[in-house]
Amino acid sequence: MTTARDLMLTALDVAPGRPPEQGNLSLALAGAEVLDLLEAQAVTLDDERILPGYHPTTDDPLLARAAASLLREPPYESVDDWLWRRGRSLSGTYLTTLEAEGLLSRERRRGIPFRGGHIVLADSPARRAAARRRTSQEPVLTALTTALGLGLGGADPGATADSPSVDDNGVDTVLAAVHNALMQLEGLRQRRAIEQAAFDNIWRGD
């Protein structure tokens, strides 16, 4: 399992009735993919630039697709640019893939098309593995879920959970970029809400 898959399963598992905004989750998933590529030694970071290496040998189609989408010409791509480019509709891609793999299904409800049904996670090894990683407060997954506001709390700095098997500076760089991107997205939402409210007031004559 990858961090990105564990993050998607965690988001669906701990907040089935109130999942994160799709845009927020997509940005976090894109960040998790960079962490997975770092762990696979398929990329390195030069400051905030993602330097591609070899294509990882993986049976995970989502990670393979992420590796294939890397920009392989200088000046390469910053982590921030990757989050916005790769993250576009990424949560939907993960949702469709996990459903095709039988890791989740959608309950049909009267008057609601199947595609719009309530998501139900299968009792799978993948789900249990993600849950173990979550309950052990593994630092990287905890940081991502906390950034998404899933209410899982932060990892205890003194905890004995295994450290991520990638360079700590690289992890910090990616997590900081995810945090900044989420703040930017929230800022965009707030500006649009203010603009819409002002537009509505004009039409109401306020």
KEGU-56655 format. One record per residue: x, y, z of N, C-alpha, C, O in turn. Coordinates in steps of 0.001 Angstrom, whole numbers, plus 500000, padded with zeros to 6 digits. Example, Ala and Ser with C-alpha at 12.3 -4.5 7.8 and 13.67 -1.06 7.14 Angstrom:
<rs>
513190494310507800512300495500507800513200496700507800514236496681508465 512850497750507080513670498940507140512900500030507870513409501138508039 
</rs>
This chain:
<rs>
500836498800500000500000500000500000500875501257500000501992501258500518 500347502305499417501052503573499367500430504551500365499329504333500870 501157505624500633500616506656501514499361507265500906498398507548501619 499366507469499593498200508059498939496969507164499101495883507657499405 497130505872498903495998504953499077495541504933500545494345504960500836 496501504886501445496143504886502872495399506162503245494469506129504051 495809507293502658495145508552502936493711508536502414492796508996503097 493513508011501212492166507962500646491262507056501476490123507408501784 491782505893501830490981504958502628490681505536504011489586505348504541 491649506236504591491443506843505905490362507915505837489490507979506704 490422508758504803489428509823504660488024509251504533487070509814505071 487894508133503824486584507514503646486155506751504899484962506597505159 487134506275505673486830505423506825486436506229508050485486505883508753 487168507305508303486942508038509556485874509117509425485339509588510429 485562509508508192484563510562508004483641510224506842483558510992505884 482940509082506905482107508675505768480975509647505477480567509792504324 480465510310506498479362511237506276479798512668506055478997513519505667 481085512934506305481596514298506142483025514251505605483956514701506274 483200513711504409484552513611503843485112514994503553484351515955503439 486437515112503432487032516415503113486533516911501756486082516130500919 486625518218501559486327518782500248487196518084499202488364517785499449 486607517828498028487345517095497003488638517799496615489657517148496386 488601519138496540489810519863496184490895519693497228492061519488496890 490515519779498508491486519586499587492086518192499533493302518028499632 491229517186499374491705515811499354492600515568498146493596514851498247 492257516157497009493071515978495807494476516549495998495458515927495592 494575517727496611495894518317496871496707517440497816497897517221497591 496070516939498870496774516085499831497209514770499179498297514269499462 496373514216498319496740512987497613497940513218496693498828512370496605 497968514351496018499106514662495154500385514776495979501451514339495545 500275515367497174501438515426498052501855514052498523503048513755498595 500887513207498846501201511846499272501903511074498154502779510251498420 501519511338496908502189510662495796503663511054495715504512510207495437 503974512317495951505387512722495959506143511968497050507264511507496832 505531511848498214506172511101499301506375509639498918507408509052499238 505400509052498238505544507669497788506659507540496748507407506563496759 506770508519495853507824508486494838509195508699495476510181508110495033 509265509540496514510515509697497251510922508386497908512084507984497853 509945507720498532510245506464499212510685505395498226511533504561498543 510101505420497016510485504455495978511786504854495287512257504146494398 512370505985495691513593506534495098513410506806493606514352506712492819 512173507146493238511878507495491849512045508985491605512100509423490456 512127509772492676512400511201492571513293511617493728513390510927494743 513940512757493551514624513440494640514169514892494613513589515349493629 514431515607495683514076517014495737515339517863495759516273517592496514 515351518886494925516394519904494944515722521186495391515067521859494595 515880521530496673515050522557497291513599522138497116513174521149497713 512825522865496310511419522505496110511167521895494732510016521669494360 512210521633493987512062521074492641512064519549492701512847518942493432 511172518944491918511079517480491869511935516982490722511620517213489555 513030516290491059513937515751490049513599514282489812513749513461490716 513141513942488599512739512553488334513943511635488202515001512025487708 513748510407488657514767509375488494514236508288487579513632508579486547 514457507052487948513969505947487141512492505696487424511970506086488469 511832505042486480510443504674486699510401503538487723511071502522487535 509644503687488780509612502645489811508946501375489310508009501418488513 509445500248489788508783498975489504507675498800490527507940498597491712 506448498878490070505317498838490987504124498199490313503934498327489104 503317497503491112502073496956490589500901497862490932499743497498490728 501211499047491457500173500020491781499983500939490575500871501736490274 498851500848489879498659501661488672498630503154488961499018503959488114 498173503528490146498112504949490481499499505538490688499778506649490237 500370504799491369501740505275491558502489505288490228503278506198489972 502248504284489378502878504253488066502426505443487226503225506033486498 501150505792487327500631506929486580501235508225487097501529509130486317 501423508317488406502050509508488977503479509654488458503896510747488075 504227508550488448505612508592487964505659508982486491506533509742486073 504719508462485710504698508748484280504360510203483989504694510712482919 503703510875484925503281512252484694504304513273485161504068514476485045 505438512819485688506482513747486117507051514519484929507199513968483838 507366515785485143508053516563484115509530516207484155510176516315485197 510056515783483019511421515244482991512410516143482261513479515686481858 512071517398482090512975518356481464513225519517482428512306519966483113 514491520011482481514773521185483300513904522360482854513584522462481669 513513523248483767513917523346485177513089522451486103513077522660487316 512407521468485546511571520552486318510415521312486967510085522423486551 509820520728487959508579521272488510508706521388490021509275520518490680 508171522468490554508178522608492016507103521714492615506157521316491935 507262521407493896506245520607494581504900521314494515503867520678494304 504913522631494696503663523392494669502977523269493306501768523049493240 503740523411492225503154523291490881502606521883490660501541521709490068 503340520884491139502865519505491026501526519325491736500614518704491190 501405519856492928500165519683493687498963520190492897497926519530492844 499104521358492285497975521935491564497725521244490229496576521107489809 498789520806489556498606520138488260498138518711488445497106518323487897 498866517936489195498531516532489402497266516378490240496502515430490062 497053517329491162495924517213492073494577517491491458493553517274492106 494543517964490230493253518294489622492388517037489494492714516122488737 491286517005490241490313515886490218490941514555490640490418513495490296 492064514594491386492755513361491735491949512497492686492027511270492613 491172513108493583490372512294494502489367511442493736489100510302494117 488811511988492657487893511205491836488584510037491168488000508962491035 489831510238490744490599509153490126490830508025491127490673506852490790 491202508378492357491418507353493385490115506652493730490092505435493917 489046507402493815487750506810494143487339505785493087486897504685493418 487488506151491828487122505246490733487991503998490744487490502892490542 489294504166490979490214503028490982489924502080492133489885500864491941 489719502622493326489432501770494484488105501037494305487956499895494739 487161501687493676485881501018493423486064499880492424485497498801492598 486854500120491377487105499082490375487839497892490971487660496760490521 488662498140491977489415497081492641488601496364493721489094495427494348 487368496797493939486513496153494927486779496569496353486314495914497285 487528497660496545487836498119497893486721498977498475486706499245499677 485801499403497642484646500148498112483498499936497144483688499496496010 482325500253497608481127500175496771480238501349497126480547502123498032 479139501476496412478198502564496667476811501969496844476323501228495991 476187502301497959474842501815498215473843502559497337473838503788497267 473004501782496675471948502406495891470826502833496827470348502041497640 470415504067496707469302504570497503468195505037496566468452505470495442 466986504943497039465844505304496214465986506740495725466178507673496504 465883506881494407465956508210493806467356508728493598467529509841493101 468386507937493971469769508370493808470482507390492887470489506189493160 471084507874491798471807506982490894472928506255491628473416506726492655 473328505115491098474360504313491762475634505116491974476255505035493034 476022505884490975477266506644491073477202507688492179478231508118492700 475994508090492533475884509093493574475544508507494922475225509244495855 475606507168495045475217506517496278476215506692497406477315507212497215 475811506248498576476653506329499772477819505352499643477625504185499302 479033505837499919480238505012499777480388504087500974480292504520502123 480624502808500697480828501802501736482173501127501481482398500586500398 483069501154502469484361500498502338484234499005502600483542498586503528 484902498211501783484945496768502014485879496474503186486809497232503459 485617495368503868486496494928504956487676494204504336487705492975504280 488647494972503871489763494444503090491065494561503870491154495341504818 492089493780503470493413493947504082493943495369503925494615495887504816 493637496002502783494107497368502546493494498329503559494177499208504084 492215498158503826491554499025504804492127498800506200492346499758506941 492369497556506558492903497266507889494327497786508034494711498260509103 495108497697506963496478498200507010496489499719507191497285500254507963 495606500403506476495507501856506622495072502220508034495566503189508611 494144501443508591493668501705509954494789501512510973494904502287511923 495617500479510781496744500259511705497724501420511637498235501883512657 497974501875510430498894503002510267498327504258510923499067505052511503 497022504430510828496371505589511430496404505523512946496777506494513604 496014504377513508495924504266514964497297504277515631497411504622516807 498338503903514890499692503974515442500259505389515367501372505646515826 499484506301514784499893507701514609501217507797513843502121508540514225 501305507039512774502473507148511897502588508605511446501600509177510986 503767509220511565503875510678511427503377511255510109502670512264510114 503724510645508986503364511233507693501855511192507474501250512203507118 501249510029507684499803509930507500499071510841508482498075511468508122 499557510918509715498936511791510705499011513244510274498041513987510418 500166513659509741500307515049509292499329515367508164498736516445508141 499161514437507238498255514678506112496798514706506554496028515557506110 496418513777507429495028513749507885494712514961508751493603515494508701 495679515390509539495472516580510361495297517815509483494451518666509759 496105517910508421495981519036507497494601519074506849494096520144506512 493997517907506677492664517823506080491552518026507099490374518031506741 491918518192508366490924518433509389490091517215509720488906517336510031 490698516043509658489958514821509943489856514520511432489250513524511828 490443515370512249490260515239513695490976514068514313490535513543515336 492091513639513705492832512503514242493926512931515209494541512097515873 494161514225515281495183514696516224496576514562515652496793513842514678 497508515251516254498882515198515796499643514070516450499266513578517514 500720513665515799501555512606516359502365513152517531502816514297517504 502544512339518540503347512715519704504811512726519289505313511705518820 505525513864519448506942513911519057507766512837519742508813512438519232 507309512369520884508074511362521594507620509948521319508116509002521930 506675509797520396506163508463520099507236507609519455508195508125518881 507068506301519552508069505387519029507703504861517647508324503916517161 506692505469517004506328505025515655507538505161514736508344506079514887 507655504235513780508777504262512853508787505572512075507738506066511662 509977506130511879510104507332511081509931506988509614510201505855509217 509482507946508786509368507682507357510706507279506777511746507798507181 510684506349505823511933505836505261512385506677504082512904506142503102 512192507991504165512717508912503172513394510044503928513271510145505149 514104510888503208514826511985503829513859512903504566512852513321503994 514142513218505799513236514033506608513020515419506006511911515951506044 514097516009505442513956517327504836512991517286503665512211518217503463 513042516216502899512126516067501777510693515941502246509789516536501660 510478515166503306509140515008503872508620516353504348507479516718504061 509451517095505077509032518396505590508677519346504452507703520093504545 509467519318503376509210520189502231507851519894501608507086520808501301 507559518604501424506290518216500799505118518564501709504119519118501251 505236518242502997504138518522503920503872520024504032502720520447504130 504932520822504016504750522274504067504053522768502806503201523654502871 504411522198501665503771522595500405502295522230500401501465523000499918 501962521060500934500552520658501024499790521638501916498700522090501565 500368521957503061499719522885503989499482524235503317498398524805503436 500489524749502613500358526049501955499304526002500848498530526945500685 499275524908500093498293524779499007496872524742499568495961525341498997 496686524044500673495357523995501287494927525377501777493756525739501669 495868526143502314495548527496502749495204528380501561494291529202501642 495935528217500448495640528976499240494247528647498722493495529539498328 493911527370498723492597526960498239491490527530499114490463527975498603 491690527521500424490690528089501326490555529590501093489452530136501138 491681530251500845491627531673500547490836531962499278490072532925499224 491020531124498252490259531283497017488766531106497272487943531859496750 488425530099498083487014529866498384486402531073499106485283531487498804 487143531621500052486620532753500810486432533972499916485434534683500039 487397534222499004487262535370498101486062535195497175485323536146496918 485875533977496679484737533736495802483422533900496549482449534412495996 483392533465497809482174533618498603481858535093498829480697535498498761 482895535904499101482696537339499305482207537998498021481294538823498045 482829537623496886482421538188495604480985537806495260480222538629494754 480620536549495538479259536111495262478259536832496141477180537209495683 478618537027497419477726537736498326477528539181497870476419539712497930 478608539809497414478498541181496928477617541243495684476806542157495536 477778540276494798476961540215493579475491540029493932474620540677493352 475221539142494883473835538905495304473230540159495910472055540451495686 474023540907496682473524542126497304473151543176496265472185543922496430 473937543218495191473628544173494116472265543859493510471464544764493276 472000542574493255470740542195492621469561542369493581468435542623493151 469828542229494890468747542436495853468535543912496164467553544291496803 469474544741495702469366546165495957469816546570497332469464547650497806 470618545692498012471087546013499359472161547107499307472679547513500347 
</rs>
